Amino acid sequence: MKLIDSHIHVTMLPYDGLQAMANGGIKKVISCAVAVGAKHAESYFDHFRQNYNFYRNWADSVGIELYTAVGVHPAGIPDDWTRVVDRLPEFLAEPSVVGLGEIGMNNDTQLERDVLKAQLEVAKATNKPCIIHTPNQNRQAFVNLYFEMAQQVGISPQLLVIDHAMLDIIDQINEFGAVPGITIRQQHVMPEELAENLDRYSGGMLNCDYSNIFNNDPTGVIKAARYLQEQNVDNQTIENLTYNKAAEVFKIGD
């Protein structure tokens, strides 16, 4: 199999995890930005460069092509966040930077709204896709708010990857015309649920959202693909979920 994991945090990934991804058929990954607790814009500037320089070379050493997303994560909004947003077009011009992410909200504060809207405006101006975080609580309300903000900015729904899509919000995402980001792990979607609800999940892209702050499995996408094969799901559906949709949205196809 040839697979894309559409959302990881490579700076939190141990070498064994990266090697296991490569061994299982992951060919490309998208590493999202997160600088937890950041107080200064420079934390993000250094983080972006680490992702598309050092960690891209590291992934290449095991046969994985690493792409990155840039942006201000809601878990780390620096005091001078406008400096990060102002420079996002510069970072988005890097050849291996394919979008904005991980962006979104956790608590629906005015600050979080301001930061997200400013980044959606950058995405609109640069025609880049966004990987948008959905929190654990009030998820339907957050997704509705995301879509309201997207309409205000005028960004195409096809540029919005609403991550951590589960059964509680999948219909909202599909009806709006956005892209479901389907995180394969115990807290979100397991392969069995994916297979049982393929009619609702089939337009999405899979990821493991690996970080070191949850009990995560870096091989989640691999296990989901294998499970779908065992359930005799047609190859086209599996390829769409595990490769084609991410390649289309982020323009990283062969």
Buried (B, 14 or more C-beta within 10 A) or exposed (E): BEBBBBBBBBBBBEEEBBBBBBEBBBBBBBBBBBBEEBEBBBBBBEBBBBBBEEBBEBBEEBEBBBBBBBBBBBBBBBEEBBBBBEBBEEBBEBEBBBBBBBBBBBEBEEEBEBBBEBBBBBBBEBEBBBBBBBBEEEBEEBBBBBBEBBEEBEBEBEBBBBBBBBEEBBEBBBEBEBBBBBBBBEEBBBBEBBBEBBEBBBBBBBBBBBBEEEEBBBBBBBBBBBBBEEBEBEEEBBBBBBBBBBBBBBEBEE
